[in-house]
Amino acid sequence: MFEQLRQIDTAFRHIKRFTLVMVSACVLVSGFALYRGYALSEQAADTIYILHNGKVLEASRSSRRENIPVEARDHVRTFHDLFFGLDPDEESIRERLSRALYLADASAKQHYDNLRESGYYARMVSSNISQTIEADSIRIDTGHYPYRFTYTGTQHITRRTSVTIRRLVTQGTLRHTARTDQNPHGLLIEEWATLENHTVNTLKRK
């Protein structure tokens, strides 16, 4: 009888160990399945499919934090291109400056008002003066918010008989705002100021 009890006790211990092993294995498998399922769902959420000319293209989504340096540089570049890249046409000047002022606060509006009141834009039109600007460097400090930037560019002012080359350096800060059709990056330039704006060279036109 004692032998039978020992055999029953031994069998019970084996069954207990086996059950514990099976339960542990099930918990591990379930946990791994949940982890993989969550990872795959996150990956699927970051995958975007775009229909272009009847073809499905796959694109990946990234967080806004990862895109801030790129978007900030493009925002600053676009603003300066619109504000300083002008042709001698009243409607074109008005349209480009209107678009530029959506990207900045009152500091840019004040700069525009000063130029307009001084007759700067009227002289551009009457004298057929064109302006272009090229960005030499755009430095963005994304380590602190609002993000401080410094823009350095070369401006070409084309007149009938000459081309004036000027060096332009501006600075300001960037803060987040709502994305709109007029402001697709969702950034706003604040405290915009000109540090340098001087003539580097003047070339005669043939």
FIMIDO-403526 format. One record per residue (C-alpha): x, y, z; residue in three letters; residue number from 0. Coordinates in Angstrom, 3 decimals, padded with zeros to 6 digits. Layout:
N
{u X, v Y, w Z, residu Ala, num NUM} .
...
***
This chain:
206
{u 000.000, v 000.000, w 000.000, residu Met, num 0} .
{u 002.843, v 002.368, w 000.905, residu Phe, num 1} .
{u 004.488, v 001.512, w -002.395, residu Glu, num 2} .
{u 001.305, v 002.518, w -004.238, residu Gln, num 3} .
{u 001.126, v 005.792, w -002.302, residu Leu, num 4} .
{u 004.744, v 006.564, w -003.173, residu Arg, num 5} .
{u 004.026, v 005.833, w -006.822, residu Gln, num 6} .
{u 000.922, v 008.090, w -006.715, residu Ile, num 7} .
{u 002.947, v 010.868, w -005.009, residu Asp, num 8} .
{u 005.742, v 010.552, w -007.580, residu Thr, num 9} .
{u 003.254, v 010.622, w -010.446, residu Ala, num 10} .
{u 001.551, v 013.684, w -008.918, residu Phe, num 11} .
{u 004.894, v 015.511, w -008.682, residu Arg, num 12} .
{u 005.656, v 014.672, w -012.300, residu His, num 13} .
{u 002.245, v 015.912, w -013.397, residu Ile, num 14} .
{u 002.714, v 019.075, w -011.326, residu Lys, num 15} .
{u 006.122, v 019.782, w -012.891, residu Arg, num 16} .
{u 004.794, v 019.044, w -016.359, residu Phe, num 17} .
{u 001.833, v 021.375, w -015.780, residu Thr, num 18} .
{u 004.085, v 024.166, w -014.533, residu Leu, num 19} .
{u 006.354, v 023.767, w -017.555, residu Val, num 20} .
{u 003.388, v 023.849, w -019.933, residu Met, num 21} .
{u 001.843, v 026.901, w -018.249, residu Val, num 22} .
{u 005.190, v 028.731, w -018.318, residu Ser, num 23} .
{u 005.650, v 027.842, w -021.993, residu Ala, num 24} .
{u 002.144, v 029.073, w -022.796, residu Cys, num 25} .
{u 002.780, v 032.361, w -020.967, residu Val, num 26} .
{u 006.053, v 032.872, w -022.833, residu Leu, num 27} .
{u 004.516, v 032.053, w -026.210, residu Val, num 28} .
{u 001.531, v 034.308, w -025.519, residu Ser, num 29} .
{u 003.785, v 037.159, w -024.403, residu Gly, num 30} .
{u 005.977, v 036.798, w -027.485, residu Phe, num 31} .
{u 002.908, v 036.691, w -029.734, residu Ala, num 32} .
{u 001.512, v 039.855, w -028.142, residu Leu, num 33} .
{u 004.868, v 041.625, w -028.486, residu Tyr, num 34} .
{u 005.273, v 040.636, w -032.134, residu Arg, num 35} .
{u 001.679, v 041.533, w -032.885, residu Gly, num 36} .
{u 002.121, v 044.987, w -031.372, residu Tyr, num 37} .
{u 005.395, v 045.522, w -033.242, residu Ala, num 38} .
{u 003.821, v 044.462, w -036.535, residu Leu, num 39} .
{u 000.814, v 046.740, w -035.965, residu Ser, num 40} .
{u 003.152, v 049.664, w -035.262, residu Glu, num 41} .
{u 005.115, v 048.861, w -038.413, residu Gln, num 42} .
{u 001.927, v 048.638, w -040.434, residu Ala, num 43} .
{u 000.760, v 051.982, w -039.048, residu Ala, num 44} .
{u 004.038, v 053.573, w -040.184, residu Asp, num 45} .
{u 003.628, v 052.230, w -043.713, residu Thr, num 46} .
{u 001.723, v 054.437, w -046.121, residu Ile, num 47} .
{u 000.645, v 053.435, w -049.613, residu Tyr, num 48} .
{u 000.455, v 056.132, w -052.280, residu Ile, num 49} .
{u -001.351, v 055.755, w -055.593, residu Leu, num 50} .
{u 000.672, v 057.505, w -058.302, residu His, num 51} .
{u -000.132, v 057.180, w -062.002, residu Asn, num 52} .
{u -001.982, v 053.938, w -061.360, residu Gly, num 53} .
{u 000.896, v 052.418, w -059.389, residu Lys, num 54} .
{u 000.902, v 051.718, w -055.659, residu Val, num 55} .
{u 004.030, v 053.046, w -053.971, residu Leu, num 56} .
{u 005.056, v 052.308, w -050.395, residu Glu, num 57} .
{u 006.258, v 055.076, w -048.114, residu Ala, num 58} .
{u 007.280, v 055.172, w -044.471, residu Ser, num 59} .
{u 005.948, v 057.592, w -041.899, residu Arg, num 60} .
{u 008.297, v 059.185, w -039.379, residu Ser, num 61} .
{u 007.607, v 061.200, w -036.254, residu Ser, num 62} .
{u 007.571, v 064.971, w -036.382, residu Arg, num 63} .
{u 010.520, v 065.166, w -033.990, residu Arg, num 64} .
{u 012.675, v 063.316, w -036.536, residu Glu, num 65} .
{u 011.610, v 065.757, w -039.263, residu Asn, num 66} .
{u 012.060, v 068.999, w -037.307, residu Ile, num 67} .
{u 015.578, v 069.871, w -038.599, residu Pro, num 68} .
{u 014.554, v 069.274, w -042.223, residu Val, num 69} .
{u 011.214, v 071.071, w -041.928, residu Glu, num 70} .
{u 012.732, v 073.969, w -039.997, residu Ala, num 71} .
{u 015.446, v 074.561, w -042.609, residu Arg, num 72} .
{u 012.913, v 074.396, w -045.442, residu Asp, num 73} .
{u 010.584, v 076.781, w -043.592, residu His, num 74} .
{u 013.361, v 079.347, w -043.098, residu Val, num 75} .
{u 014.578, v 078.931, w -046.685, residu Arg, num 76} .
{u 011.076, v 079.308, w -048.122, residu Thr, num 77} .
{u 010.402, v 082.441, w -046.094, residu Phe, num 78} .
{u 013.598, v 084.149, w -047.278, residu His, num 79} .
{u 013.038, v 083.067, w -050.888, residu Asp, num 80} .
{u 009.556, v 084.595, w -050.818, residu Leu, num 81} .
{u 010.559, v 087.747, w -048.941, residu Phe, num 82} .
{u 013.698, v 088.593, w -050.937, residu Phe, num 83} .
{u 013.176, v 086.865, w -054.297, residu Gly, num 84} .
{u 011.171, v 089.543, w -056.098, residu Leu, num 85} .
{u 010.562, v 090.726, w -059.652, residu Asp, num 86} .
{u 009.496, v 094.218, w -060.739, residu Pro, num 87} .
{u 005.797, v 093.427, w -060.808, residu Asp, num 88} .
{u 003.409, v 094.869, w -058.234, residu Glu, num 89} .
{u 001.052, v 091.871, w -058.258, residu Glu, num 90} .
{u 003.904, v 089.374, w -057.983, residu Ser, num 91} .
{u 005.511, v 091.320, w -055.116, residu Ile, num 92} .
{u 002.210, v 091.530, w -053.254, residu Arg, num 93} .
{u 001.484, v 087.821, w -053.731, residu Glu, num 94} .
{u 004.939, v 086.613, w -052.650, residu Arg, num 95} .
{u 005.130, v 088.878, w -049.610, residu Leu, num 96} .
{u 001.630, v 087.849, w -048.575, residu Ser, num 97} .
{u 002.729, v 084.193, w -048.648, residu Arg, num 98} .
{u 005.923, v 085.041, w -046.752, residu Ala, num 99} .
{u 004.040, v 086.824, w -043.954, residu Leu, num 100} .
{u 002.008, v 083.680, w -043.237, residu Tyr, num 101} .
{u 005.314, v 082.070, w -042.172, residu Leu, num 102} .
{u 006.389, v 084.737, w -039.663, residu Ala, num 103} .
{u 005.038, v 086.977, w -036.944, residu Asp, num 104} .
{u 004.789, v 090.764, w -036.612, residu Ala, num 105} .
{u 008.568, v 091.192, w -036.696, residu Ser, num 106} .
{u 008.548, v 090.355, w -040.424, residu Ala, num 107} .
{u 005.415, v 092.471, w -040.988, residu Lys, num 108} .
{u 007.207, v 095.452, w -039.404, residu Gln, num 109} .
{u 010.186, v 094.951, w -041.720, residu His, num 110} .
{u 007.844, v 094.806, w -044.731, residu Tyr, num 111} .
{u 005.966, v 097.946, w -043.623, residu Asp, num 112} .
{u 009.220, v 099.872, w -043.237, residu Asn, num 113} .
{u 010.350, v 098.930, w -046.759, residu Leu, num 114} .
{u 006.949, v 099.716, w -048.266, residu Arg, num 115} .
{u 006.676, v 103.100, w -046.540, residu Glu, num 116} .
{u 010.190, v 104.024, w -047.691, residu Ser, num 117} .
{u 009.130, v 103.377, w -051.303, residu Gly, num 118} .
{u 011.448, v 100.391, w -051.744, residu Tyr, num 119} .
{u 008.980, v 098.244, w -053.671, residu Tyr, num 120} .
{u 007.745, v 101.166, w -055.776, residu Ala, num 121} .
{u 011.349, v 101.867, w -056.840, residu Arg, num 122} .
{u 011.800, v 098.204, w -057.745, residu Met, num 123} .
{u 008.856, v 098.383, w -060.124, residu Val, num 124} .
{u 009.666, v 101.780, w -061.615, residu Ser, num 125} .
{u 013.354, v 100.924, w -062.136, residu Ser, num 126} .
{u 012.775, v 097.292, w -063.266, residu Asn, num 127} .
{u 014.925, v 095.862, w -060.464, residu Ile, num 128} .
{u 014.925, v 092.126, w -059.828, residu Ser, num 129} .
{u 016.099, v 090.366, w -056.663, residu Gln, num 130} .
{u 017.157, v 086.775, w -056.108, residu Thr, num 131} .
{u 018.612, v 085.129, w -053.032, residu Ile, num 132} .
{u 020.538, v 081.911, w -052.462, residu Glu, num 133} .
{u 020.932, v 080.299, w -049.050, residu Ala, num 134} .
{u 024.580, v 079.713, w -048.133, residu Asp, num 135} .
{u 023.816, v 078.157, w -044.751, residu Ser, num 136} .
{u 020.882, v 077.685, w -042.395, residu Ile, num 137} .
{u 021.759, v 076.739, w -038.830, residu Arg, num 138} .
{u 018.972, v 075.490, w -036.566, residu Ile, num 139} .
{u 019.402, v 074.822, w -032.841, residu Asp, num 140} .
{u 016.821, v 072.115, w -032.142, residu Thr, num 141} .
{u 018.256, v 071.429, w -028.710, residu Gly, num 142} .
{u 016.233, v 074.239, w -027.162, residu His, num 143} .
{u 012.672, v 075.395, w -027.795, residu Tyr, num 144} .
{u 011.775, v 077.723, w -029.396, residu Pro, num 145} .
{u 014.385, v 076.775, w -031.998, residu Tyr, num 146} .
{u 016.863, v 079.552, w -032.786, residu Arg, num 147} .
{u 018.100, v 079.862, w -036.373, residu Phe, num 148} .
{u 020.693, v 081.845, w -038.294, residu Thr, num 149} .
{u 020.280, v 082.318, w -042.042, residu Tyr, num 150} .
{u 023.188, v 083.342, w -044.278, residu Thr, num 151} .
{u 022.517, v 084.080, w -047.925, residu Gly, num 152} .
{u 023.784, v 085.844, w -051.019, residu Thr, num 153} .
{u 021.455, v 088.346, w -052.623, residu Gln, num 154} .
{u 021.696, v 089.458, w -056.262, residu His, num 155} .
{u 020.051, v 092.765, w -057.164, residu Ile, num 156} .
{u 019.846, v 093.145, w -060.915, residu Thr, num 157} .
{u 019.472, v 096.611, w -062.432, residu Arg, num 158} .
{u 019.597, v 097.700, w -066.060, residu Arg, num 159} .
{u 023.349, v 098.364, w -066.008, residu Thr, num 160} .
{u 024.670, v 096.420, w -063.011, residu Ser, num 161} .
{u 024.297, v 093.494, w -060.637, residu Val, num 162} .
{u 024.868, v 094.145, w -056.947, residu Thr, num 163} .
{u 025.877, v 091.202, w -054.779, residu Ile, num 164} .
{u 024.999, v 091.523, w -051.102, residu Arg, num 165} .
{u 025.602, v 089.345, w -048.061, residu Arg, num 166} .
{u 022.539, v 088.823, w -045.875, residu Leu, num 167} .
{u 022.530, v 087.351, w -042.364, residu Val, num 168} .
{u 019.343, v 087.120, w -040.331, residu Thr, num 169} .
{u 018.304, v 085.362, w -037.147, residu Gln, num 170} .
{u 015.139, v 084.495, w -035.294, residu Gly, num 171} .
{u 013.303, v 081.726, w -033.498, residu Thr, num 172} .
{u 010.815, v 079.086, w -034.608, residu Leu, num 173} .
{u 007.810, v 077.862, w -032.671, residu Arg, num 174} .
{u 005.201, v 075.243, w -033.481, residu His, num 175} .
{u 001.814, v 076.273, w -034.785, residu Thr, num 176} .
{u -001.036, v 074.617, w -036.659, residu Ala, num 177} .
{u -000.355, v 073.234, w -040.130, residu Arg, num 178} .
{u -002.392, v 075.021, w -042.802, residu Thr, num 179} .
{u -002.351, v 075.350, w -046.587, residu Asp, num 180} .
{u -000.508, v 078.662, w -046.141, residu Gln, num 181} .
{u 001.882, v 077.210, w -043.534, residu Asn, num 182} .
{u 002.394, v 073.504, w -044.319, residu Pro, num 183} .
{u 005.344, v 073.045, w -041.934, residu His, num 184} .
{u 003.368, v 074.265, w -038.932, residu Gly, num 185} .
{u 006.208, v 076.569, w -037.811, residu Leu, num 186} .
{u 006.230, v 080.317, w -037.213, residu Leu, num 187} .
{u 009.251, v 082.635, w -037.375, residu Ile, num 188} .
{u 009.464, v 085.023, w -034.427, residu Glu, num 189} .
{u 011.877, v 087.776, w -033.370, residu Glu, num 190} .
{u 013.186, v 087.995, w -036.928, residu Trp, num 191} .
{u 016.046, v 090.472, w -037.266, residu Ala, num 192} .
{u 018.741, v 091.339, w -039.805, residu Thr, num 193} .
{u 022.302, v 091.039, w -038.505, residu Leu, num 194} .
{u 024.142, v 091.887, w -041.726, residu Glu, num 195} .
{u 023.075, v 093.286, w -045.086, residu Asn, num 196} .
{u 025.982, v 094.821, w -046.956, residu His, num 197} .
{u 027.300, v 094.996, w -050.498, residu Thr, num 198} .
{u 030.044, v 092.518, w -051.388, residu Val, num 199} .
{u 030.551, v 093.416, w -055.033, residu Asn, num 200} .
{u 028.984, v 095.291, w -057.951, residu Thr, num 201} .
{u 029.336, v 093.978, w -061.495, residu Leu, num 202} .
{u 028.605, v 095.866, w -064.682, residu Lys, num 203} .
{u 026.231, v 094.269, w -067.127, residu Arg, num 204} .
{u 027.186, v 094.093, w -070.782, residu Lys, num 205} .
***
